[in-house]
Amino acid sequence: MDSLIFLLMLMIPAIAQIQIMSSYSKYKQIENEKELSGYDVARSILDANDLNDLYIVETKGNLTDHYDPNKKVIRLSSDIYHGTSIASLAVAAHECGHALQDKDGYLYMRLRAFIFPFINVATTFSYLIIFLGILFQSLNLIWIGIACVATGLIFQIVTLPVEINASNRAKKEIIKLELASNEEISGVHSVLSAAASTYIAGVLSSALELLRLFLAFSKDNE
């Protein structure tokens, strides 16, 4: 059973990663008809939603794109910032989706920001607590550590609607502002759906890890 769970923990994220890289690589090679760069797309969406004061900056790395709610900045990787592909269009619009969530006070985004500091501490020390529980043969300490691991799953579950909603907002803005043709929308959908699958995979993988720990140490109660 442990071997099967461990195998699934490796396979699920790997499959999701292959899916996102396959979709991204495909649509990275296809230029959008209007030759809009990721920056152009992001600026158009932000300006159309009265977010003229938000900056869009270039950042290093591959697919390191993100919205910084503290500094009110959208950071786009070089390929996305300068790129005029369908993939660049989709990713830039997605990050704008997060900016729109922030503007609207989207519940799950606010909840994620609120719980992050606590969950970050809990997950950082979770396996150390489990190790100490094993070292001192304290089952109570082990269960506290497992509970801390569970908070990471809670965070990922809260993150899932944030990411899906950002993608839905992105597609609506692209259609509303006519940033892509009807034919290109399917490509945008493919890229964003593949990206969402990585978050779903993260939830499943974390749930399996929690199950593995539960099964491993519940035997000690028997």
Salt bridges, closest charged atoms under 4 A:
ASP47 OD1 - ARG43 NE 3.07
GLU58 OE1 - HIS82 NE2 2.99
ASP68 OD2 - ARG75 NH2 3.45
ASP79 OD2 - LYS28 NZ 3.05
ASP102 OD2 - LYS72 NZ 2.64
ASP104 OD2 - ARG169 NH1 2.81
GLU163 OE1 - HIS94 NE2 2.88
GLU163 OE1 - HIS98 NE2 3.21
GLU163 OE2 - ARG112 NH1 3.62
GLU173 OE2 - LYS176 NZ 3.22
GLU209 OE1 - ARG212 NE 2.95
